[in-house]
Amino acid sequence: MLGILRQRVAAKFNYALNFEQGIGSVALRAFSSSANKMTVRDAINSALDEEMSADPKVFMMGEEVGEYQGAYKITKGLLDKYGPQRVVDTPITEAGFTGIGVGAAYHGLRPVVEFMTFNFSMQAIDHIINSAAKSNYMSSGQISVPIVFRGPNGAASGVGAQHSQCFAAWFGSCPGLKVLVPYSAEDARGLLKAAIRDPDPVVFLENELLYGESFPVSAETLDSSFCVPIGKAKIEREGKDVTIVAYSKMVGFSLQAADILAKEGINAEVINLRSIRPLDRSTINTSVRKTNRIVTVEEGFPQHGVGAEICATVVEDSFEYLDAPVERIAGADVPTPYAANIERMAFPQVEDIVRAAKRACYRSR
């Protein structure tokens, strides 16, 4: 299977390059034509397109990524451009196609494996953890596993407990993996390019509800060489009174909360983690030593969560700078409810972040 796959990828190399020269620049202009704004969906699609054009060893595989163009249309147009040898529709068998992907990475290819939702990655957890994440260490560095596992993660809307869990803390606890959590179009485009080029396995956790969101993008972001460094957080908003640390969709909620807090005289600094593993402890601690307060925000469960790790880091490295107890905002410690009104109560809302920041600033009223 792997030998056939390698032959087919090599056979398609000249076709891909010729096709890219014909329409690559047109595609990029189409993505960036709307007043320099781009949706997260288009950002991921363009990153995949450009990396597949640049490197014939990169290929996509997963359920409905080809003929159907992806369950969320992330892979739109890629089958027509690169053919079924590089955009591979798989059976509904996560354990099977993830194992094939890891094997392909062992042999020098660069697979991008899509899970229709990361909840289904549990079917393939042995290949992700025991095969992909540990092989480089167990082989004394002789085996690289350049593979990306990507797809929607966390809460969507009305899809029940089996489709609504955040796995950032799960994968973030595993040595050998890199875990990325994009928020904006810039994040999605730059981080995915970095993930595909990386020699190690990367878990790329997207958010379904962000796919259709549009974000401003710079000319630098649209450049084919653009890349966001793995392991470096971004300060989305500077402030001096309280640090709010979040990732994925919760970054947007935190920015909304910061706007509300500003009207009440509280200047919040908002940090977009971008990367769960490695975690940018330096940026977090530098901010806390300036503001002397911290609020962490995540959709995941509170116990053993990303916020818990951040709070531990701050207590270990910056305890003497704290003027208030750390504040953690997380999802409720229950499986996600199906009913819309109860589902909303199970996940952090903007008002929860505002209340926590005010508590940290001793401004509860």
Stockholm file with secondary structure:
# STOCKHOLM 1.0

chainA/1-365         MLGILRQRVAAKFNYALNFEQGIGSVALRAFSSSANKMTVRDAINSALDEEMSADPKVFMMGEEVGEYQGAYKITKGLLDKYGPQRVVDTPITEAGFTGIGVGAAYHGLRPVVEFMTFNFSMQAIDHIINSAAKSNYMSSGQISVPIVFRGPNGAASGVGAQHSQCFAAWFGSCPGLKVLVPYSAEDARGLLKAAIRDPDPVVFLENELLYGESFPVSAETLDSSFCVPIGKAKIEREGKDVTIVAYSKMVGFSLQAADILAKEGINAEVINLRSIRPLDRSTINTSVRKTNRIVTVEEGFPQHGVGAEICATVVEDSFEYLDAPVERIAGADVPTPYAANIERMAFPQVEDIVRAAKRACYRSR
#=GR chainA/1-365 SS CHHHHHHHHHHTHHHHHHHHHHHHHHHHHHHTTTTTEEEHHHHHHHHHHHHHHHCTTEEEEETTSSTTCCTTSTTTTHHHHHCTTTEEECCSCHHHHHHHHHHHHHTTCEEEEECSSGGGGGGGHHIIIIIIITHHHHTTTCCCCCCEEEEECSCCSSCCGGGCCCCHHHHHTSTTCEEECCCSHHHHHHHHHHHHHCSSCEEEEECGGGTTCEEECCHHHHSTTCCCCTTCCEEEECCSSEEEEECTHHHHHHHHHHHHHHHTTCCEEEEECCEEETTCHHHHHHHHHHHSCEEEECSSCSTTCHHHHHHHHHHHHHGGGCSSCCEEECCCSSCCCSSHHHHHHHSCCHHHHHHHHHHHTTCCC
#=GC SS_cons         CHHHHHHHHHHTHHHHHHHHHHHHHHHHHHHTTTTTEEEHHHHHHHHHHHHHHHCTTEEEEETTSSTTCCTTSTTTTHHHHHCTTTEEECCSCHHHHHHHHHHHHHTTCEEEEECSSGGGGGGGHHIIIIIIITHHHHTTTCCCCCCEEEEECSCCSSCCGGGCCCCHHHHHTSTTCEEECCCSHHHHHHHHHHHHHCSSCEEEEECGGGTTCEEECCHHHHSTTCCCCTTCCEEEECCSSEEEEECTHHHHHHHHHHHHHHHTTCCEEEEECCEEETTCHHHHHHHHHHHSCEEEECSSCSTTCHHHHHHHHHHHHHGGGCSSCCEEECCCSSCCCSSHHHHHHHSCCHHHHHHHHHHHTTCCC
//
